[in-house]
Amino acid sequence: MPDEKEDSHVAEQQQSNQGVKRVRSADFSGEDELDSKRRARSHEVLFRIVVPSRQIGRVIGKEGCRIRIIREQTKAAIKIADAISRHEERVVIISSKDNGSEISDAENALNCIARVILQESDGNIEPSKHSPGNVAINIIRLLIAGSQAGCLIGKSGQNIEKLRSYSGATIMILPQNQLPLCASAHESDRLVQISGGVAEALKALEKIGCQLRENPPSKVISIRPMYSSNSLGHPNAYLPPTSESLVGGLIGKCGYNISRIRNLSGATIKVTGGKGEQEQRQIHFGGNTQQVALATQLVNEYLHSQSL
């Protein structure tokens, strides 16, 4: 039998989702008629949320209790993609029919799962703790089709700026070379990263879910994560140029922070470039695919937490 505490907790999440009054997507895009046509053509709503490996157990719940309750209460289909390595993040695929209601079943399920990811312990939603340095940060990440990125960014970045102002969250659409290992092999996939306070992150997620619902992918998305020859055959990677001030914190006193990431991931990490407050540094990673993926994830989490 499902645990009563988990049942009550998910029920509260569902009630909270239904009680939120949605601001229409047209307020951001200015294309009410076009959005309505797109929405009418969409028969299925689909989201792919990336869950850190350390949090997937909380999403599933004891003996699958929590994920089963979310399925039953939202009526959405929820699948958890298999992992191919111990440290790999997992993709949770959420889908439902678009029945024309204010909020789709898939959006309700997405919001429920996001709340579970953000909570520190049952009954309390607080910032998650991320190594290194035990920095408090809340991050939600979604995989989207490349054809959907435009609706979020907007002309000259207008839509994403409005989303940031509306929610108060930091919203980034990361380049394809920063896709996690668990992403599918679709070359056009992009990663949307939402960070900030819990309330701000959830507010941004709600609006982004609405935008994605009204702008479905132009091509069918496979629900199975695949691994392309490119992602497996080139384990060396690097991040875009990073400011000296951020790199200094990443390295840490006597190199403590960067040494910890090296030990956790097993990857080699090298920082190159000129020194000075205004200078940009380059961060290089080496190792096998899993080592590079984990090191990149840990470094990105730290850098994003410092830039908030």
Helices and strands as residue ranges (DSSP letters): H 4-19, H 26-29, H 32-41, E 44-51, H 56-60, G 62-64, H 65-74, E 77-80, E 90-97, H 105-118, E 128-130, E 135-137, E 139-144, H 146-153, G 155-157, H 158-167, E 170-174, G 176-178, E 190-195, H 198-214, H 229-233, E 237-238, E 242-243, H 244-251, G 253-255, H 256-265, E 268-272, E 280-286, H 289-307
